[in-house]
């Protein structure tokens, strides 16, 4: 059975790419390249689903927006 998940990709100040899968609590990983990140994200999704053994919340991806706040 195939399942589709949305992931958020960010890049930190050290140059690592970080992925987060919002539908699975605590499901995130990092890698030095985008190709490696995709492989690791698939692995961590499989691990999260295996450990959880519960249903996950399917959310509809709407989009991303950048917001500037003065601090």
Secondary structure, DSSP 8 states (H G I E B T S, - for coil): -------EEEE-TTS-EEEE-TTSTT-EEEESSHHHHHHHHHHHHHHHHHHH-S-----------------
